[in-house]
Amino acid sequence: MGKVLLGISASPRKNGNCELMIKEIHAGMGAGWELRLARLSDFGIKPCQACYQCLFDKMRCPQGDGLLALLEEISSADAWIAAAPTYLLSANASLKRFLDRGLQFYAFVDRLWGKPAVAVSVAGIEGMEGSTKLNVDSLAKLAFADLRGSAVFYGALPGETLLSPENRQSALRLAKSLLDPSARMVSEGPACPVCGGDTFRFLPNGEAKCMLCSGSGKYGWKEDHLAIDIRTGDHPLFLTREDVIRHAEWLRGMKQQFLDRRKELKEVVKEYLSVGTVVGRPD
Ligand SMILES: Cc1cc2nc3c(=O)[nH]c(=O)nc-3n(C[C@H](O)[C@H](O)[C@H](O)COP(=O)(O)O)c2cc1C
């Protein structure tokens, strides 16, 4: 029986660039792979309500939307692609809304951990992708994938990404990395040596922080290139399966902390409760 590649598109445009790049990657993987396409817009994913029920007892979100069906699709696939368009310098809200529900991923860790994945970011104007690549990489990492590659594809009109030979080459590279268990995220520029991320914040203490795994460390010039020496942080996301379990336990522990400190918190909040006028949409 063939293997299943799941392509998740955050774009509302059917047959737009996200979907086309997913299909191009699928084509590059050769025979033996069935493509299943999940359009996030079909799953009606609702905003996270911050109730934390997905971390306790049955570990299921009570909202009853398409989230669990989508997680079931990823869990039963052999490999997956996350794809999102850039809207106003970040991945669009559909991708973020799915990612916001990510505390539910912990209930699926046994089936999601280490699943091969690649990230596709699409932007209409070269260099105007903002944080989209970080957003899509984060989805794959936070869903415990073995993120083997990530690329930004430029093209504004639906289909335009396919007109670029560079885009087709990048798609083929991503396809090959999905087939190669030793493939690791590589970046043409400076990258985090721990996780392969390539978005950093430069901190006042002279260190740089990787925005993907949250490790930080010194940086400096080595001959003509910037070298960034990242150490693993206290909450690494997620280098090992143990990191995942530890982080889930830490999150669960916050419930007890909340119960223990409820009085103190209530006290500090009290005098702010009646400040300001709440406004909303006129009836
Ligand atoms: C609301 C909106 C905002 C956009 N903002 C950006 C942007 O900030 N930077 C950019 O390069 N492209 C931007 N684009 C262009 C899309 O990223 C581009 O058209 C892309 O190909 C869409 O992918 P799709 O065909 O899969 O929907 C924007 C498009 C829309 C609809």
The ligand as an SDF file (V2000), in Angstrom:
LIG
                    3D

 31 33  0  0  0  0  0  0  0  0999 V2000
   -4.9160   40.3780    2.8010 C   0  0  0  0  0  0  0  0  0  0  0  0
   -3.6350   40.0580    2.0650 C   0  0  0  0  0  0  0  0  0  0  0  0
   -2.4470   40.5290    2.5760 C   0  0  0  0  0  0  0  0  0  0  0  0
   -1.2360   40.2210    1.9360 C   0  0  0  0  0  0  0  0  0  0  0  0
   -0.0680   40.6620    2.5070 N   0  0  0  0  0  0  0  0  0  0  0  0
    1.1130   40.3430    1.9330 C   0  0  0  0  0  0  0  0  0  0  0  0
    2.3590   40.7580    2.5410 C   0  0  0  0  0  0  0  0  0  0  0  0
    2.3970   41.3660    3.5920 O   0  0  0  0  0  0  0  0  0  0  0  0
    3.5100   40.4160    1.9210 N   0  0  0  0  0  0  0  0  0  0  0  0
    3.5180   39.7260    0.7330 C   0  0  0  0  0  0  0  0  0  0  0  0
    4.6000   39.4700    0.2000 O   0  0  0  0  0  0  0  0  0  0  0  0
    2.3610   39.3040    0.1530 N   0  0  0  0  0  0  0  0  0  0  0  0
    1.1650   39.5750    0.7310 C   0  0  0  0  0  0  0  0  0  0  0  0
   -0.0130   39.1380    0.1640 N   0  0  0  0  0  0  0  0  0  0  0  0
    0.0310   38.3310   -1.0690 C   0  0  0  0  0  0  0  0  0  0  0  0
   -0.1150   36.8370   -0.8470 C   0  0  0  0  0  0  0  0  0  0  0  0
    0.7980   36.3750    0.1130 O   0  0  0  0  0  0  0  0  0  0  0  0
    0.1100   36.1240   -2.1630 C   0  0  0  0  0  0  0  0  0  0  0  0
   -0.8690   36.5290   -3.0940 O   0  0  0  0  0  0  0  0  0  0  0  0
    0.1330   34.6250   -2.0690 C   0  0  0  0  0  0  0  0  0  0  0  0
    0.4370   34.1080   -3.3260 O   0  0  0  0  0  0  0  0  0  0  0  0
   -1.1940   34.0310   -1.6000 C   0  0  0  0  0  0  0  0  0  0  0  0
   -1.1180   32.6400   -1.5560 O   0  0  0  0  0  0  0  0  0  0  0  0
   -2.3440   31.7120   -2.0250 P   0  0  0  0  0  0  0  0  0  0  0  0
   -2.4230   31.8540   -3.5220 O   0  0  0  0  0  0  0  0  0  0  0  0
   -2.0120   30.3460   -1.5860 O   0  0  0  0  0  0  0  0  0  0  0  0
   -3.5560   32.2600   -1.3460 O   0  0  0  0  0  0  0  0  0  0  0  0
   -1.2420   39.4460    0.7510 C   0  0  0  0  0  0  0  0  0  0  0  0
   -2.4640   38.9800    0.2450 C   0  0  0  0  0  0  0  0  0  0  0  0
   -3.6470   39.2790    0.8840 C   0  0  0  0  0  0  0  0  0  0  0  0
   -4.9620   38.7450    0.3490 C   0  0  0  0  0  0  0  0  0  0  0  0
  1  2  1  0
  2  3  1  0
  2 30  2  0
  3  4  2  0
  4  5  1  0
  4 28  1  0
  5  6  2  0
  6  7  1  0
  6 13  1  0
  7  8  2  0
  7  9  1  0
  9 10  1  0
 10 11  2  0
 10 12  1  0
 12 13  2  0
 13 14  1  0
 14 15  1  0
 14 28  1  0
 15 16  1  0
 16 17  1  0
 16 18  1  0
 18 19  1  0
 18 20  1  0
 20 21  1  0
 20 22  1  0
 22 23  1  0
 23 24  1  0
 24 25  2  0
 24 26  1  0
 24 27  1  0
 28 29  2  0
 29 30  1  0
 30 31  1  0
M  END
$$$$
